[in-house]
């Protein structure tokens, strides 16, 4: 997973974006987009969200989840094997 940065630059902290890149931003595909003051936050936030939602390098790998019918099949097969094993013991 990635940690992306959205620093708000000001006169007192004109290089805050560099600090974010060095100390906050991390992970594969991570990035920092700076806002030039509070009046620019909307633009920077929109750009950051667009990039997070459309950039394939920031995708979270998906994990395959078995369908309920697959789980049911596995349970039935396991139950059937248990019955066969029990039957063989009694013979």
PyMOL Python script that loads the backbone (N, CA, C, O; Angstrom):
from pymol import cmd

cmd.read_pdbstr("""\
ATOM      1  N   UNK A   1       0.841  -1.184   0.000  1.00  0.00           N
ATOM      2  CA  UNK A   1       0.000   0.000   0.000  1.00  0.00           C
ATOM      3  C   UNK A   1       0.879   1.238   0.000  1.00  0.00           C
ATOM      4  O   UNK A   1       2.063   1.174   0.330  1.00  0.00           O
ATOM      5  N   UNK A   2       0.293   2.352  -0.369  1.00  0.00           N
ATOM      6  CA  UNK A   2       1.040   3.598  -0.509  1.00  0.00           C
ATOM      7  C   UNK A   2       0.497   4.657   0.437  1.00  0.00           C
ATOM      8  O   UNK A   2      -0.694   4.681   0.749  1.00  0.00           O
ATOM      9  N   UNK A   3       1.388   5.530   0.887  1.00  0.00           N
ATOM     10  CA  UNK A   3       1.004   6.705   1.662  1.00  0.00           C
ATOM     11  C   UNK A   3       1.344   7.907   0.799  1.00  0.00           C
ATOM     12  O   UNK A   3       2.512   8.166   0.511  1.00  0.00           O
ATOM     13  N   UNK A   4       0.319   8.637   0.388  1.00  0.00           N
ATOM     14  CA  UNK A   4       0.502   9.808  -0.463  1.00  0.00           C
ATOM     15  C   UNK A   4       0.427  11.072   0.379  1.00  0.00           C
ATOM     16  O   UNK A   4      -0.207  11.092   1.434  1.00  0.00           O
ATOM     17  N   UNK A   5       1.087  12.135  -0.102  1.00  0.00           N
ATOM     18  CA  UNK A   5       1.127  13.381   0.646  1.00  0.00           C
ATOM     19  C   UNK A   5       0.384  14.508  -0.037  1.00  0.00           C
ATOM     20  O   UNK A   5       0.335  14.582  -1.264  1.00  0.00           O
ATOM     21  N   UNK A   6      -0.200  15.395   0.777  1.00  0.00           N
ATOM     22  CA  UNK A   6      -0.872  16.594   0.286  1.00  0.00           C
ATOM     23  C   UNK A   6      -0.504  17.759   1.208  1.00  0.00           C
ATOM     24  O   UNK A   6      -1.346  18.237   1.969  1.00  0.00           O
ATOM     25  N   UNK A   7       0.752  18.217   1.143  1.00  0.00           N
ATOM     26  CA  UNK A   7       1.160  19.331   1.996  1.00  0.00           C
ATOM     27  C   UNK A   7       0.596  20.658   1.486  1.00  0.00           C
ATOM     28  O   UNK A   7       0.402  20.846   0.285  1.00  0.00           O
ATOM     29  N   UNK A   8       0.339  21.568   2.420  1.00  0.00           N
ATOM     30  CA  UNK A   8      -0.130  22.909   2.073  1.00  0.00           C
ATOM     31  C   UNK A   8       1.041  23.859   2.307  1.00  0.00           C
ATOM     32  O   UNK A   8       1.426  24.122   3.447  1.00  0.00           O
ATOM     33  N   UNK A   9       1.601  24.367   1.212  1.00  0.00           N
ATOM     34  CA  UNK A   9       2.765  25.245   1.296  1.00  0.00           C
ATOM     35  C   UNK A   9       2.340  26.636   1.767  1.00  0.00           C
ATOM     36  O   UNK A   9       1.237  27.100   1.478  1.00  0.00           O
ATOM     37  N   UNK A  10       3.241  27.282   2.495  1.00  0.00           N
ATOM     38  CA  UNK A  10       2.998  28.645   2.974  1.00  0.00           C
ATOM     39  C   UNK A  10       4.317  29.407   2.974  1.00  0.00           C
ATOM     40  O   UNK A  10       5.375  28.837   2.708  1.00  0.00           O
ATOM     41  N   UNK A  11       4.244  30.687   3.271  1.00  0.00           N
ATOM     42  CA  UNK A  11       5.487  31.485   3.332  1.00  0.00           C
ATOM     43  C   UNK A  11       6.421  30.950   4.402  1.00  0.00           C
ATOM     44  O   UNK A  11       7.639  30.936   4.219  1.00  0.00           O
ATOM     45  N   UNK A  12       5.854  30.508   5.520  1.00  0.00           N
ATOM     46  CA  UNK A  12       6.704  30.013   6.609  1.00  0.00           C
ATOM     47  C   UNK A  12       7.226  28.596   6.347  1.00  0.00           C
ATOM     48  O   UNK A  12       8.206  28.176   6.961  1.00  0.00           O
ATOM     49  N   UNK A  13       6.580  27.861   5.441  1.00  0.00           N
ATOM     50  CA  UNK A  13       7.014  26.494   5.104  1.00  0.00           C
ATOM     51  C   UNK A  13       6.941  26.271   3.592  1.00  0.00           C
ATOM     52  O   UNK A  13       6.126  25.481   3.116  1.00  0.00           O
ATOM     53  N   UNK A  14       7.796  26.972   2.841  1.00  0.00           N
ATOM     54  CA  UNK A  14       7.739  26.850   1.381  1.00  0.00           C
ATOM     55  C   UNK A  14       8.252  25.507   0.850  1.00  0.00           C
ATOM     56  O   UNK A  14       7.959  25.142  -0.289  1.00  0.00           O
ATOM     57  N   UNK A  15       9.010  24.774   1.663  1.00  0.00           N
ATOM     58  CA  UNK A  15       9.577  23.487   1.226  1.00  0.00           C
ATOM     59  C   UNK A  15       8.948  22.299   1.950  1.00  0.00           C
ATOM     60  O   UNK A  15       9.564  21.240   2.067  1.00  0.00           O
ATOM     61  N   UNK A  16       7.735  22.479   2.428  1.00  0.00           N
ATOM     62  CA  UNK A  16       7.068  21.407   3.159  1.00  0.00           C
ATOM     63  C   UNK A  16       6.874  20.166   2.290  1.00  0.00           C
ATOM     64  O   UNK A  16       6.860  19.047   2.803  1.00  0.00           O
ATOM     65  N   UNK A  17       6.724  20.355   0.985  1.00  0.00           N
ATOM     66  CA  UNK A  17       6.561  19.206   0.085  1.00  0.00           C
ATOM     67  C   UNK A  17       7.804  18.319   0.082  1.00  0.00           C
ATOM     68  O   UNK A  17       7.689  17.098  -0.016  1.00  0.00           O
ATOM     69  N   UNK A  18       8.991  18.918   0.187  1.00  0.00           N
ATOM     70  CA  UNK A  18      10.223  18.117   0.274  1.00  0.00           C
ATOM     71  C   UNK A  18      10.225  17.278   1.550  1.00  0.00           C
ATOM     72  O   UNK A  18      10.607  16.108   1.532  1.00  0.00           O
ATOM     73  N   UNK A  19       9.792  17.890   2.666  1.00  0.00           N
ATOM     74  CA  UNK A  19       9.732  17.169   3.935  1.00  0.00           C
ATOM     75  C   UNK A  19       8.740  16.012   3.833  1.00  0.00           C
ATOM     76  O   UNK A  19       9.018  14.916   4.321  1.00  0.00           O
ATOM     77  N   UNK A  20       7.597  16.243   3.210  1.00  0.00           N
ATOM     78  CA  UNK A  20       6.607  15.175   3.013  1.00  0.00           C
ATOM     79  C   UNK A  20       7.208  14.021   2.217  1.00  0.00           C
ATOM     80  O   UNK A  20       7.042  12.861   2.594  1.00  0.00           O
ATOM     81  N   UNK A  21       7.908  14.323   1.117  1.00  0.00           N
ATOM     82  CA  UNK A  21       8.508  13.266   0.297  1.00  0.00           C
ATOM     83  C   UNK A  21       9.509  12.438   1.101  1.00  0.00           C
ATOM     84  O   UNK A  21       9.605  11.222   0.934  1.00  0.00           O
ATOM     85  N   UNK A  22      10.257  13.122   1.980  1.00  0.00           N
ATOM     86  CA  UNK A  22      11.293  12.439   2.753  1.00  0.00           C
ATOM     87  C   UNK A  22      10.756  11.709   3.983  1.00  0.00           C
ATOM     88  O   UNK A  22      11.344  10.715   4.410  1.00  0.00           O
ATOM     89  N   UNK A  23       9.645  12.184   4.563  1.00  0.00           N
ATOM     90  CA  UNK A  23       9.203  11.666   5.857  1.00  0.00           C
ATOM     91  C   UNK A  23       7.801  11.061   5.903  1.00  0.00           C
ATOM     92  O   UNK A  23       7.508  10.275   6.804  1.00  0.00           O
ATOM     93  N   UNK A  24       6.947  11.399   4.976  1.00  0.00           N
ATOM     94  CA  UNK A  24       5.563  10.911   5.003  1.00  0.00           C
ATOM     95  C   UNK A  24       5.305   9.925   3.870  1.00  0.00           C
ATOM     96  O   UNK A  24       4.865   8.799   4.103  1.00  0.00           O
ATOM     97  N   UNK A  25       5.578  10.351   2.657  1.00  0.00           N
ATOM     98  CA  UNK A  25       5.308   9.548   1.461  1.00  0.00           C
ATOM     99  C   UNK A  25       6.047   8.223   1.538  1.00  0.00           C
ATOM    100  O   UNK A  25       7.209   8.174   1.942  1.00  0.00           O
ATOM    101  N   UNK A  26       5.366   7.144   1.148  1.00  0.00           N
ATOM    102  CA  UNK A  26       6.038   5.850   1.158  1.00  0.00           C
ATOM    103  C   UNK A  26       5.228   4.778   0.463  1.00  0.00           C
ATOM    104  O   UNK A  26       4.011   4.898   0.315  1.00  0.00           O
ATOM    105  N   UNK A  27       5.905   3.740   0.043  1.00  0.00           N
ATOM    106  CA  UNK A  27       5.255   2.610  -0.609  1.00  0.00           C
ATOM    107  C   UNK A  27       5.318   2.715  -2.114  1.00  0.00           C
ATOM    108  O   UNK A  27       5.590   3.778  -2.672  1.00  0.00           O
ATOM    109  N   UNK A  28       5.061   1.596  -2.759  1.00  0.00           N
ATOM    110  CA  UNK A  28       5.103   1.535  -4.222  1.00  0.00           C
ATOM    111  C   UNK A  28       4.037   2.440  -4.824  1.00  0.00           C
ATOM    112  O   UNK A  28       2.875   2.394  -4.423  1.00  0.00           O
ATOM    113  N   UNK A  29       4.435   3.255  -5.781  1.00  0.00           N
ATOM    114  CA  UNK A  29       3.500   4.129  -6.475  1.00  0.00           C
ATOM    115  C   UNK A  29       3.072   5.352  -5.689  1.00  0.00           C
ATOM    116  O   UNK A  29       2.159   6.061  -6.114  1.00  0.00           O
ATOM    117  N   UNK A  30       3.703   5.622  -4.556  1.00  0.00           N
ATOM    118  CA  UNK A  30       3.303   6.773  -3.742  1.00  0.00           C
ATOM    119  C   UNK A  30       3.763   8.079  -4.380  1.00  0.00           C
ATOM    120  O   UNK A  30       4.682   8.096  -5.198  1.00  0.00           O
ATOM    121  N   UNK A  31       3.106   9.177  -3.992  1.00  0.00           N
ATOM    122  CA  UNK A  31       3.433  10.486  -4.551  1.00  0.00           C
ATOM    123  C   UNK A  31       2.998  11.582  -3.588  1.00  0.00           C
ATOM    124  O   UNK A  31       2.244  11.342  -2.644  1.00  0.00           O
ATOM    125  N   UNK A  32       3.490  12.792  -3.847  1.00  0.00           N
ATOM    126  CA  UNK A  32       3.108  13.973  -3.080  1.00  0.00           C
ATOM    127  C   UNK A  32       2.671  15.048  -4.055  1.00  0.00           C
ATOM    128  O   UNK A  32       3.361  15.323  -5.036  1.00  0.00           O
ATOM    129  N   UNK A  33       1.525  15.655  -3.787  1.00  0.00           N
ATOM    130  CA  UNK A  33       1.038  16.786  -4.580  1.00  0.00           C
ATOM    131  C   UNK A  33       0.847  17.942  -3.615  1.00  0.00           C
ATOM    132  O   UNK A  33       0.074  17.842  -2.663  1.00  0.00           O
ATOM    133  N   UNK A  34       1.551  19.038  -3.859  1.00  0.00           N
ATOM    134  CA  UNK A  34       1.506  20.188  -2.959  1.00  0.00           C
ATOM    135  C   UNK A  34       0.428  21.177  -3.372  1.00  0.00           C
ATOM    136  O   UNK A  34       0.163  21.382  -4.556  1.00  0.00           O
ATOM    137  N   UNK A  35      -0.194  21.790  -2.350  1.00  0.00           N
ATOM    138  CA  UNK A  35      -1.132  22.891  -2.564  1.00  0.00           C
ATOM    139  C   UNK A  35      -0.380  24.178  -2.252  1.00  0.00           C
ATOM    140  O   UNK A  35       0.280  24.277  -1.218  1.00  0.00           O
ATOM    141  N   UNK A  36      -0.476  25.157  -3.134  1.00  0.00           N
ATOM    142  CA  UNK A  36       0.195  26.446  -2.930  1.00  0.00           C
ATOM    143  C   UNK A  36      -0.712  27.353  -2.110  1.00  0.00           C
ATOM    144  O   UNK A  36      -1.328  28.276  -2.644  1.00  0.00           O
ATOM    145  N   UNK A  37      -0.789  27.084  -0.809  1.00  0.00           N
ATOM    146  CA  UNK A  37      -1.648  27.835   0.095  1.00  0.00           C
ATOM    147  C   UNK A  37      -3.016  27.189   0.217  1.00  0.00           C
ATOM    148  O   UNK A  37      -3.358  26.270  -0.528  1.00  0.00           O
ATOM    149  N   UNK A  38      -3.800  27.693   1.183  1.00  0.00           N
ATOM    150  CA  UNK A  38      -5.117  27.115   1.439  1.00  0.00           C
ATOM    151  C   UNK A  38      -6.079  27.323   0.278  1.00  0.00           C
ATOM    152  O   UNK A  38      -6.979  26.510   0.066  1.00  0.00           O
ATOM    153  N   UNK A  39      -5.899  28.405  -0.476  1.00  0.00           N
ATOM    154  CA  UNK A  39      -6.781  28.666  -1.613  1.00  0.00           C
ATOM    155  C   UNK A  39      -6.583  27.649  -2.740  1.00  0.00           C
ATOM    156  O   UNK A  39      -7.420  27.557  -3.638  1.00  0.00           O
ATOM    157  N   UNK A  40      -5.495  26.893  -2.705  1.00  0.00           N
ATOM    158  CA  UNK A  40      -5.178  25.916  -3.751  1.00  0.00           C
ATOM    159  C   UNK A  40      -5.481  24.473  -3.326  1.00  0.00           C
ATOM    160  O   UNK A  40      -5.238  23.541  -4.094  1.00  0.00           O
ATOM    161  N   UNK A  41      -6.002  24.285  -2.125  1.00  0.00           N
ATOM    162  CA  UNK A  41      -6.237  22.934  -1.607  1.00  0.00           C
ATOM    163  C   UNK A  41      -7.233  22.170  -2.478  1.00  0.00           C
ATOM    164  O   UNK A  41      -7.038  20.981  -2.729  1.00  0.00           O
ATOM    165  N   UNK A  42      -8.283  22.822  -2.937  1.00  0.00           N
ATOM    166  CA  UNK A  42      -9.289  22.151  -3.765  1.00  0.00           C
ATOM    167  C   UNK A  42      -8.691  21.554  -5.021  1.00  0.00           C
ATOM    168  O   UNK A  42      -8.964  20.402  -5.358  1.00  0.00           O
ATOM    169  N   UNK A  43      -7.872  22.337  -5.718  1.00  0.00           N
ATOM    170  CA  UNK A  43      -7.234  21.854  -6.943  1.00  0.00           C
ATOM    171  C   UNK A  43      -6.302  20.690  -6.650  1.00  0.00           C
ATOM    172  O   UNK A  43      -6.334  19.674  -7.343  1.00  0.00           O
ATOM    173  N   UNK A  44      -5.466  20.839  -5.616  1.00  0.00           N
ATOM    174  CA  UNK A  44      -4.497  19.795  -5.274  1.00  0.00           C
ATOM    175  C   UNK A  44      -5.201  18.514  -4.821  1.00  0.00           C
ATOM    176  O   UNK A  44      -4.778  17.412  -5.171  1.00  0.00           O
ATOM    177  N   UNK A  45      -6.268  18.662  -4.048  1.00  0.00           N
ATOM    178  CA  UNK A  45      -7.005  17.494  -3.580  1.00  0.00           C
ATOM    179  C   UNK A  45      -7.672  16.768  -4.746  1.00  0.00           C
ATOM    180  O   UNK A  45      -7.660  15.538  -4.806  1.00  0.00           O
ATOM    181  N   UNK A  46      -8.254  17.532  -5.673  1.00  0.00           N
ATOM    182  CA  UNK A  46      -8.871  16.913  -6.850  1.00  0.00           C
ATOM    183  C   UNK A  46      -7.832  16.166  -7.682  1.00  0.00           C
ATOM    184  O   UNK A  46      -8.083  15.053  -8.145  1.00  0.00           O
ATOM    185  N   UNK A  47      -6.664  16.783  -7.869  1.00  0.00           N
ATOM    186  CA  UNK A  47      -5.594  16.144  -8.641  1.00  0.00           C
ATOM    187  C   UNK A  47      -5.121  14.868  -7.946  1.00  0.00           C
ATOM    188  O   UNK A  47      -4.893  13.848  -8.596  1.00  0.00           O
ATOM    189  N   UNK A  48      -4.975  14.931  -6.617  1.00  0.00           N
ATOM    190  CA  UNK A  48      -4.530  13.767  -5.842  1.00  0.00           C
ATOM    191  C   UNK A  48      -5.547  12.631  -5.946  1.00  0.00           C
ATOM    192  O   UNK A  48      -5.171  11.481  -6.175  1.00  0.00           O
ATOM    193  N   UNK A  49      -6.828  12.946  -5.780  1.00  0.00           N
ATOM    194  CA  UNK A  49      -7.859  11.910  -5.859  1.00  0.00           C
ATOM    195  C   UNK A  49      -7.947  11.297  -7.247  1.00  0.00           C
ATOM    196  O   UNK A  49      -8.091  10.083  -7.387  1.00  0.00           O
ATOM    197  N   UNK A  50      -7.858  12.143  -8.281  1.00  0.00           N
ATOM    198  CA  UNK A  50      -7.889  11.611  -9.652  1.00  0.00           C
ATOM    199  C   UNK A  50      -6.737  10.632  -9.873  1.00  0.00           C
ATOM    200  O   UNK A  50      -6.913   9.565 -10.460  1.00  0.00           O
ATOM    201  N   UNK A  51      -5.570  11.013  -9.398  1.00  0.00           N
ATOM    202  CA  UNK A  51      -4.405  10.147  -9.588  1.00  0.00           C
ATOM    203  C   UNK A  51      -4.553   8.847  -8.802  1.00  0.00           C
ATOM    204  O   UNK A  51      -4.222   7.774  -9.307  1.00  0.00           O
ATOM    205  N   UNK A  52      -5.047   8.939  -7.570  1.00  0.00           N
ATOM    206  CA  UNK A  52      -5.216   7.733  -6.757  1.00  0.00           C
ATOM    207  C   UNK A  52      -6.259   6.788  -7.354  1.00  0.00           C
ATOM    208  O   UNK A  52      -6.130   5.568  -7.251  1.00  0.00           O
ATOM    209  N   UNK A  53      -7.287   7.353  -7.975  1.00  0.00           N
ATOM    210  CA  UNK A  53      -8.370   6.522  -8.501  1.00  0.00           C
ATOM    211  C   UNK A  53      -8.126   6.012  -9.913  1.00  0.00           C
ATOM    212  O   UNK A  53      -8.745   5.030 -10.324  1.00  0.00           O
ATOM    213  N   UNK A  54      -7.230   6.661 -10.671  1.00  0.00           N
ATOM    214  CA  UNK A  54      -7.027   6.258 -12.058  1.00  0.00           C
ATOM    215  C   UNK A  54      -5.647   5.697 -12.361  1.00  0.00           C
ATOM    216  O   UNK A  54      -5.474   5.038 -13.386  1.00  0.00           O
ATOM    217  N   UNK A  55      -4.662   5.936 -11.508  1.00  0.00           N
ATOM    218  CA  UNK A  55      -3.299   5.473 -11.770  1.00  0.00           C
ATOM    219  C   UNK A  55      -3.182   3.994 -11.410  1.00  0.00           C
ATOM    220  O   UNK A  55      -3.333   3.638 -10.241  1.00  0.00           O
ATOM    221  N   UNK A  56      -2.916   3.123 -12.391  1.00  0.00           N
ATOM    222  CA  UNK A  56      -2.831   1.688 -12.098  1.00  0.00           C
ATOM    223  C   UNK A  56      -1.702   1.321 -11.148  1.00  0.00           C
ATOM    224  O   UNK A  56      -1.760   0.266 -10.517  1.00  0.00           O
ATOM    225  N   UNK A  57      -0.674   2.160 -11.027  1.00  0.00           N
ATOM    226  CA  UNK A  57       0.439   1.822 -10.135  1.00  0.00           C
ATOM    227  C   UNK A  57       0.044   1.963  -8.673  1.00  0.00           C
ATOM    228  O   UNK A  57       0.758   1.473  -7.798  1.00  0.00           O
ATOM    229  N   UNK A  58      -1.088   2.628  -8.381  1.00  0.00           N
ATOM    230  CA  UNK A  58      -1.527   2.769  -6.998  1.00  0.00           C
ATOM    231  C   UNK A  58      -2.598   1.764  -6.631  1.00  0.00           C
ATOM    232  O   UNK A  58      -3.146   1.818  -5.529  1.00  0.00           O
ATOM    233  N   UNK A  59      -2.912   0.831  -7.550  1.00  0.00           N
ATOM    234  CA  UNK A  59      -3.936  -0.174  -7.268  1.00  0.00           C
ATOM    235  C   UNK A  59      -3.499  -1.083  -6.130  1.00  0.00           C
ATOM    236  O   UNK A  59      -2.332  -1.456  -6.014  1.00  0.00           O
ATOM    237  N   UNK A  60      -4.455  -1.420  -5.312  1.00  0.00           N
ATOM    238  CA  UNK A  60      -4.214  -2.375  -4.241  1.00  0.00           C
ATOM    239  C   UNK A  60      -4.440  -3.766  -4.827  1.00  0.00           C
ATOM    240  O   UNK A  60      -5.487  -4.026  -5.420  1.00  0.00           O
ATOM    241  N   UNK A  61      -3.466  -4.661  -4.665  1.00  0.00           N
ATOM    242  CA  UNK A  61      -3.655  -5.998  -5.223  1.00  0.00           C
ATOM    243  C   UNK A  61      -4.895  -6.660  -4.625  1.00  0.00           C
ATOM    244  O   UNK A  61      -5.104  -6.626  -3.412  1.00  0.00           O
ATOM    245  N   UNK A  62      -5.701  -7.252  -5.474  1.00  0.00           N
ATOM    246  CA  UNK A  62      -6.911  -7.900  -4.982  1.00  0.00           C
ATOM    247  C   UNK A  62      -6.615  -9.345  -4.616  1.00  0.00           C
ATOM    248  O   UNK A  62      -5.736  -9.983  -5.194  1.00  0.00           O
ATOM    249  N   UNK A  63      -7.352  -9.836  -3.663  1.00  0.00           N
ATOM    250  CA  UNK A  63      -7.225 -11.214  -3.232  1.00  0.00           C
ATOM    251  C   UNK A  63      -8.465 -11.956  -3.696  1.00  0.00           C
ATOM    252  O   UNK A  63      -9.587 -11.500  -3.478  1.00  0.00           O
ATOM    253  N   UNK A  64      -8.267 -13.087  -4.329  1.00  0.00           N
ATOM    254  CA  UNK A  64      -9.402 -13.867  -4.822  1.00  0.00           C
ATOM    255  C   UNK A  64     -10.215 -14.396  -3.649  1.00  0.00           C
ATOM    256  O   UNK A  64      -9.663 -14.922  -2.682  1.00  0.00           O
ATOM    257  N   UNK A  65     -11.518 -14.253  -3.744  1.00  0.00           N
ATOM    258  CA  UNK A  65     -12.425 -14.744  -2.714  1.00  0.00           C
ATOM    259  C   UNK A  65     -13.296 -15.824  -3.351  1.00  0.00           C
ATOM    260  O   UNK A  65     -13.961 -15.564  -4.354  1.00  0.00           O
ATOM    261  N   UNK A  66     -13.303 -17.029  -2.785  1.00  0.00           N
ATOM    262  CA  UNK A  66     -14.104 -18.087  -3.388  1.00  0.00           C
ATOM    263  C   UNK A  66     -15.598 -17.775  -3.309  1.00  0.00           C
ATOM    264  O   UNK A  66     -16.066 -17.154  -2.354  1.00  0.00           O
ATOM    265  N   UNK A  67     -16.326 -18.210  -4.314  1.00  0.00           N
ATOM    266  CA  UNK A  67     -17.773 -18.026  -4.326  1.00  0.00           C
ATOM    267  C   UNK A  67     -18.406 -18.944  -3.290  1.00  0.00           C
ATOM    268  O   UNK A  67     -17.824 -19.972  -2.944  1.00  0.00           O
ATOM    269  N   UNK A  68     -19.592 -18.591  -2.788  1.00  0.00           N
ATOM    270  CA  UNK A  68     -20.255 -19.447  -1.791  1.00  0.00           C
ATOM    271  C   UNK A  68     -20.470 -20.877  -2.276  1.00  0.00           C
ATOM    272  O   UNK A  68     -20.385 -21.816  -1.485  1.00  0.00           O
ATOM    273  N   UNK A  69     -20.749 -21.054  -3.568  1.00  0.00           N
ATOM    274  CA  UNK A  69     -20.954 -22.421  -4.072  1.00  0.00           C
ATOM    275  C   UNK A  69     -19.673 -23.231  -4.004  1.00  0.00           C
ATOM    276  O   UNK A  69     -19.717 -24.442  -3.785  1.00  0.00           O
ATOM    277  N   UNK A  70     -18.533 -22.579  -4.190  1.00  0.00           N
ATOM    278  CA  UNK A  70     -17.247 -23.268  -4.080  1.00  0.00           C
ATOM    279  C   UNK A  70     -17.028 -23.730  -2.648  1.00  0.00           C
ATOM    280  O   UNK A  70     -16.607 -24.862  -2.407  1.00  0.00           O
ATOM    281  N   UNK A  71     -17.317 -22.848  -1.704  1.00  0.00           N
ATOM    282  CA  UNK A  71     -17.159 -23.195  -0.287  1.00  0.00           C
ATOM    283  C   UNK A  71     -18.095 -24.350   0.070  1.00  0.00           C
ATOM    284  O   UNK A  71     -17.696 -25.286   0.764  1.00  0.00           O
ATOM    285  N   UNK A  72     -19.343 -24.282  -0.406  1.00  0.00           N
ATOM    286  CA  UNK A  72     -20.306 -25.349  -0.139  1.00  0.00           C
ATOM    287  C   UNK A  72     -19.809 -26.678  -0.711  1.00  0.00           C
ATOM    288  O   UNK A  72     -19.915 -27.713  -0.053  1.00  0.00           O
ATOM    289  N   UNK A  73     -19.271 -26.656  -1.925  1.00  0.00           N
ATOM    290  CA  UNK A  73     -18.733 -27.866  -2.543  1.00  0.00           C
ATOM    291  C   UNK A  73     -17.600 -28.461  -1.734  1.00  0.00           C
ATOM    292  O   UNK A  73     -17.523 -29.677  -1.562  1.00  0.00           O
ATOM    293  N   UNK A  74     -16.726 -27.611  -1.241  1.00  0.00           N
ATOM    294  CA  UNK A  74     -15.602 -28.091  -0.430  1.00  0.00           C
ATOM    295  C   UNK A  74     -16.115 -28.732   0.855  1.00  0.00           C
ATOM    296  O   UNK A  74     -15.633 -29.789   1.264  1.00  0.00           O
ATOM    297  N   UNK A  75     -17.099 -28.086   1.494  1.00  0.00           N
ATOM    298  CA  UNK A  75     -17.657 -28.642   2.729  1.00  0.00           C
ATOM    299  C   UNK A  75     -18.344 -29.988   2.480  1.00  0.00           C
ATOM    300  O   UNK A  75     -18.176 -30.927   3.257  1.00  0.00           O
ATOM    301  N   UNK A  76     -19.115 -30.076   1.397  1.00  0.00           N
ATOM    302  CA  UNK A  76     -19.789 -31.339   1.076  1.00  0.00           C
ATOM    303  C   UNK A  76     -18.787 -32.442   0.763  1.00  0.00           C
ATOM    304  O   UNK A  76     -18.961 -33.581   1.198  1.00  0.00           O
ATOM    305  N   UNK A  77     -17.749 -32.117   0.019  1.00  0.00           N
ATOM    306  CA  UNK A  77     -16.715 -33.108  -0.304  1.00  0.00           C
ATOM    307  C   UNK A  77     -16.020 -33.577   0.967  1.00  0.00           C
ATOM    308  O   UNK A  77     -15.765 -34.769   1.138  1.00  0.00           O
ATOM    309  N   UNK A  78     -15.716 -32.643   1.853  1.00  0.00           N
ATOM    310  CA  UNK A  78     -15.075 -33.006   3.121  1.00  0.00           C
ATOM    311  C   UNK A  78     -15.970 -33.890   3.968  1.00  0.00           C
ATOM    312  O   UNK A  78     -15.507 -34.854   4.578  1.00  0.00           O
ATOM    313  N   UNK A  79     -17.264 -33.557   4.004  1.00  0.00           N
ATOM    314  CA  UNK A  79     -18.214 -34.380   4.757  1.00  0.00           C
ATOM    315  C   UNK A  79     -18.335 -35.770   4.165  1.00  0.00           C
ATOM    316  O   UNK A  79     -18.405 -36.757   4.898  1.00  0.00           O
ATOM    317  N   UNK A  80     -18.361 -35.854   2.826  1.00  0.00           N
ATOM    318  CA  UNK A  80     -18.435 -37.153   2.156  1.00  0.00           C
ATOM    319  C   UNK A  80     -17.218 -38.007   2.451  1.00  0.00           C
ATOM    320  O   UNK A  80     -17.341 -39.208   2.691  1.00  0.00           O
ATOM    321  N   UNK A  81     -16.041 -37.395   2.434  1.00  0.00           N
ATOM    322  CA  UNK A  81     -14.810 -38.141   2.737  1.00  0.00           C
ATOM    323  C   UNK A  81     -14.807 -38.628   4.176  1.00  0.00           C
ATOM    324  O   UNK A  81     -14.359 -39.738   4.462  1.00  0.00           O
ATOM    325  N   UNK A  82     -15.306 -37.800   5.077  1.00  0.00           N
ATOM    326  CA  UNK A  82     -15.370 -38.201   6.483  1.00  0.00           C
ATOM    327  C   UNK A  82     -16.306 -39.396   6.654  1.00  0.00           C
ATOM    328  O   UNK A  82     -16.002 -40.321   7.406  1.00  0.00           O
ATOM    329  N   UNK A  83     -17.447 -39.378   5.956  1.00  0.00           N
ATOM    330  CA  UNK A  83     -18.389 -40.514   6.023  1.00  0.00           C
ATOM    331  C   UNK A  83     -17.754 -41.789   5.475  1.00  0.00           C
ATOM    332  O   UNK A  83     -17.906 -42.856   6.071  1.00  0.00           O
ATOM    333  N   UNK A  84     -17.043 -41.698   4.346  1.00  0.00           N
ATOM    334  CA  UNK A  84     -16.377 -42.867   3.767  1.00  0.00           C
ATOM    335  C   UNK A  84     -15.329 -43.431   4.719  1.00  0.00           C
ATOM    336  O   UNK A  84     -15.208 -44.646   4.871  1.00  0.00           O
ATOM    337  N   UNK A  85     -14.586 -42.555   5.350  1.00  0.00           N
ATOM    338  CA  UNK A  85     -13.540 -42.996   6.274  1.00  0.00           C
ATOM    339  C   UNK A  85     -14.172 -43.708   7.468  1.00  0.00           C
ATOM    340  O   UNK A  85     -13.672 -44.739   7.917  1.00  0.00           O
ATOM    341  N   UNK A  86     -15.260 -43.163   7.974  1.00  0.00           N
ATOM    342  CA  UNK A  86     -15.952 -43.769   9.101  1.00  0.00           C
ATOM    343  C   UNK A  86     -16.521 -45.137   8.715  1.00  0.00           C
ATOM    344  O   UNK A  86     -16.478 -46.088   9.496  1.00  0.00           O
ATOM    345  N   UNK A  87     -17.047 -45.210   7.508  1.00  0.00           N
ATOM    346  CA  UNK A  87     -17.630 -46.467   7.022  1.00  0.00           C
ATOM    347  C   UNK A  87     -16.544 -47.537   6.873  1.00  0.00           C
ATOM    348  O   UNK A  87     -16.771 -48.704   7.195  1.00  0.00           O
ATOM    349  N   UNK A  88     -15.367 -47.137   6.386  1.00  0.00           N
ATOM    350  CA  UNK A  88     -14.271 -48.098   6.216  1.00  0.00           C
ATOM    351  C   UNK A  88     -13.807 -48.629   7.565  1.00  0.00           C
ATOM    352  O   UNK A  88     -13.428 -49.795   7.673  1.00  0.00           O
ATOM    353  N   UNK A  89     -13.833 -47.792   8.590  1.00  0.00           N
ATOM    354  CA  UNK A  89     -13.416 -48.244   9.924  1.00  0.00           C
ATOM    355  C   UNK A  89     -14.387 -49.285  10.482  1.00  0.00           C
ATOM    356  O   UNK A  89     -13.980 -50.214  11.181  1.00  0.00           O
ATOM    357  N   UNK A  90     -15.661 -49.123  10.168  1.00  0.00           N
ATOM    358  CA  UNK A  90     -16.663 -50.044  10.722  1.00  0.00           C
ATOM    359  C   UNK A  90     -16.697 -51.385   9.990  1.00  0.00           C
ATOM    360  O   UNK A  90     -17.272 -52.347  10.499  1.00  0.00           O
ATOM    361  N   UNK A  91     -16.091 -51.462   8.809  1.00  0.00           N
ATOM    362  CA  UNK A  91     -16.103 -52.717   8.031  1.00  0.00           C
ATOM    363  C   UNK A  91     -14.999 -53.619   8.485  1.00  0.00           C
ATOM    364  O   UNK A  91     -14.843 -54.719   7.955  1.00  0.00           O
TER     365      UNK A  91
END
""", "prot")
cmd.dss("prot")
cmd.show_as("cartoon", "prot")
cmd.util.cbc("prot")
cmd.orient("prot")
